[in-house]
């Protein structure tokens, strides 16, 4: 299978796909690509977003669609349980994090670029994220991974979601979201120590430092 991953290591969703590809032991080429509304790029990514996975059959966007494709076409080192209900629970956990934790936290994104977060955004984001975290607390298992004994796509998505979301809430509120759910911080540290995670996060750190230097200039 000939695969190219288009995007940038600054993107937590790019890093989710990258981690999944590495977990499955797949060979792929990284092509550094920024979001764009150029006509040529919109052929590959209809919304002009990254990540994009180029396959022998064409391009895919939207991380959940890409992850499903990888699981269906590359069953080795599976990242979904075999039981249909358990698979649905993994997807439920992923969607809960995406919509109800990262969604509110992402409203603070201007803080990353040194911008001022509007007061009404500050007032609304934290209560909404707390509600989402409470839902996460009702879904997690930590035995030892977030959805049970097997590392799943939920571990990957939730971890890389927090790499951005928790940074934002720390900058704006001084608030560590990982402390809100018992066991979450310990699970996060465990996942961060995986060999693949270490490699992905090293690339993310290098890209973040390069961006910070550009902003200073």
VOGU-3710 file (C-alpha; in Angstrom, 3 decimals, decimal comma):
1> xxxxxxxxxx> 0,000/0,000/0,000  1,431/3,350/-1,097  0,538/6,018/1,473  1,365/9,697/1,881  0,367/11,726/4,929  -0,118/15,425/4,164  -0,152/17,944/6,996  2,052/19,440/9,685  3,228/18,128/13,086  1,613/21,156/14,752
11> xxxxxxxxxx> -1,779/19,586/14,017  -2,976/17,229/16,724  -5,190/15,461/14,189  -2,229/14,969/11,873  -0,421/13,408/14,825  -3,341/11,063/15,517  -3,152/9,638/11,999  0,641/9,514/12,116  0,551/7,567/15,386  -2,002/5,112/13,978
21> xxxxxxxxxx> 0,106/4,512/10,862  3,174/3,846/12,994  1,251/1,602/15,400  0,134/-0,523/12,469  3,686/-0,718/11,143  2,765/0,853/7,815  5,256/2,565/5,560  4,229/6,084/4,607  5,730/9,327/3,392  5,205/12,550/5,300
31> xxxxxxxxxx> 4,577/15,535/3,052  4,649/18,816/4,940  1,512/20,619/3,791  -0,375/23,534/5,298  -4,136/24,030/5,048  -4,983/25,868/1,858  -7,901/27,123/-0,200  -5,918/26,836/-3,427  -7,862/25,032/-6,127  -5,203/22,375/-6,582
41> xxxxxxxxxx> -5,270/21,444/-2,888  -9,073/21,483/-2,685  -9,085/18,577/-5,131  -7,342/16,550/-2,428  -9,026/18,112/0,594  -12,509/19,475/-0,118  -12,414/21,821/2,908  -8,748/22,682/2,459  -7,870/21,067/5,780  -5,185/18,676/6,977
51> xxxxxxxxxx> -4,490/15,863/7,527  -4,929/14,253/4,140  -4,100/10,625/3,481  -3,130/9,924/-0,126  -3,767/6,308/-1,086  -3,497/4,326/-4,301  -7,246/4,895/-4,719  -7,354/8,621/-3,987  -7,290/11,040/-1,069  -9,111/10,921/2,247
61> xxxxxxxxxx> -9,741/13,670/4,772  -11,445/13,822/8,189  -9,513/11,904/10,796  -12,259/9,497/11,820  -12,768/8,462/8,192  -9,025/7,965/7,758  -8,762/5,864/10,911  -11,684/3,683/9,837  -10,045/3,178/6,443  -6,757/2,132/8,035
71> xxxxxxxxxx> -8,485/-0,362/10,284  -10,490/-1,909/7,451  -7,618/-2,137/4,976  -4,778/-2,864/7,406  -6,126/-5,199/10,092  -2,712/-5,899/11,625  -2,160/-4,448/15,100  -5,878/-3,626/15,422  -6,992/-0,413/17,070  -10,659/-1,316/17,453
81> xxxxxxxxxx> -12,031/-4,197/19,553  -13,582/-7,090/17,640  -16,859/-6,928/19,577  -19,335/-4,583/17,829  -20,600/-2,999/21,045  -17,069/-2,457/22,348  -16,149/-0,852/19,011  -19,136/1,478/19,288  -18,100/2,436/22,820  -14,636/3,352/21,558
91> xxxxxxxxxx> -16,199/5,561/18,894  -18,514/7,077/21,521  -15,541/7,994/23,688  -13,705/9,506/20,724  -16,684/11,626/19,671  -17,332/12,783/23,237  -13,750/14,048/23,528  -13,824/15,703/20,119  -17,138/17,517/20,541  -17,461/18,240/24,241
101> xxxxxxxxxx> -13,889/18,643/25,518  -11,735/19,732/22,602  -14,548/21,707/20,999  -14,908/24,211/23,867  -11,156/24,293/24,523  -10,439/25,049/20,870  -12,350/28,318/21,225  -9,251/29,543/23,085  -6,934/28,919/20,117  -5,923/32,577/19,759
111> xxxxxxxxxx> -3,899/32,200/22,951  -1,407/30,011/21,070  -0,665/32,860/18,661  -0,391/35,533/21,325  -3,856/36,926/20,636  -6,415/38,089/23,173  -9,217/35,639/23,939  -12,540/37,510/24,193  -14,087/37,587/27,660  -17,318/35,931/26,546
121> xxxxxxxxxx> -15,275/33,031/25,147  -13,379/32,684/28,409  -16,660/32,689/30,324  -18,243/29,961/28,205  -15,377/27,646/27,314  -14,437/26,351/30,753  -17,944/25,364/31,965  -18,599/23,603/28,650  -15,302/21,700/28,844  -16,010/20,702/32,472
131> xxxxxxxxxx> -19,295/19,181/31,356  -17,503/17,252/28,625  -14,850/16,037/31,051  -17,550/14,767/33,388  -18,908/12,707/30,481  -15,409/11,398/29,725  -15,141/10,348/33,374  -18,269/8,211/32,973  -16,890/6,460/29,884  -13,222/5,695/30,645
141> xxxxxxxxxx> -11,944/2,397/32,031  -8,155/2,763/32,497  -7,595/-1,002/32,640  -4,901/-0,085/31,749  -5,875/1,797/28,564  -8,641/4,284/28,229  -11,246/1,849/26,870  -9,957/-1,392/28,396  -7,117/-3,864/28,018  -6,319/-2,968/24,390
151> xxxxxxxxxx> -4,807/0,238/23,028  -7,443/1,658/20,705  -8,075/4,660/18,530  -9,670/6,225/21,635  -6,272/6,317/23,347  -4,737/7,966/20,309  -7,463/10,547/19,759  -7,920/11,491/23,414  -4,175/11,790/24,032  -3,432/14,063/21,078
161> xxxxxxxxxx> -6,622/16,005/21,708  -5,343/16,849/25,176  -1,911/17,858/23,885  -3,599/20,953/22,469  -6,697/21,343/24,651  -4,899/21,114/27,975  -2,223/23,513/26,767  -4,902/26,060/25,894  -6,772/25,801/29,180  -3,466/25,995/31,037
171> xxxxxxxxxx> -2,533/29,203/29,227  -5,905/30,917/29,648  -7,159/29,657/33,015  -4,135/28,005/34,640  -6,358/24,928/34,593  -5,086/21,352/34,204  -7,979/19,414/32,681  -6,211/16,116/33,296  -6,764/16,605/37,024  -10,546/16,640/36,550
181> xxxxxxxxxx> -10,940/12,896/35,938  -9,427/10,367/38,379  -6,796/8,280/36,598  -6,641/10,519/33,519  -3,270/12,102/34,305  -1,717/8,701/35,035  -3,081/7,259/31,791  -1,829/10,309/29,868  1,682/9,862/31,254  1,624/6,134/30,461
191> xxxxxxxxxx> 0,620/6,780/26,859  3,143/9,602/26,503  5,945/7,177/27,371  5,187/4,824/24,463  7,985/4,739/21,894  5,707/5,890/19,074  4,280/8,741/21,145  7,769/9,927/22,033  8,711/10,122/18,352  5,517/11,897/17,308
201> xxxxxxxxxx> 5,738/14,421/20,137  9,401/15,151/19,393  8,375/16,238/15,890  5,511/18,266/17,352  7,875/20,013/19,782  10,315/20,891/17,014  7,504/22,338/14,905  6,120/24,298/17,885  9,521/25,804/18,647  9,989/26,791/15,010
211> xxxxxxx> 6,575/28,513/15,026  7,374/30,328/18,283  10,601/31,649/16,782  8,740/32,943/13,728  6,214/34,737/15,954  9,018/36,421/17,924  10,569/37,669/14,714
//
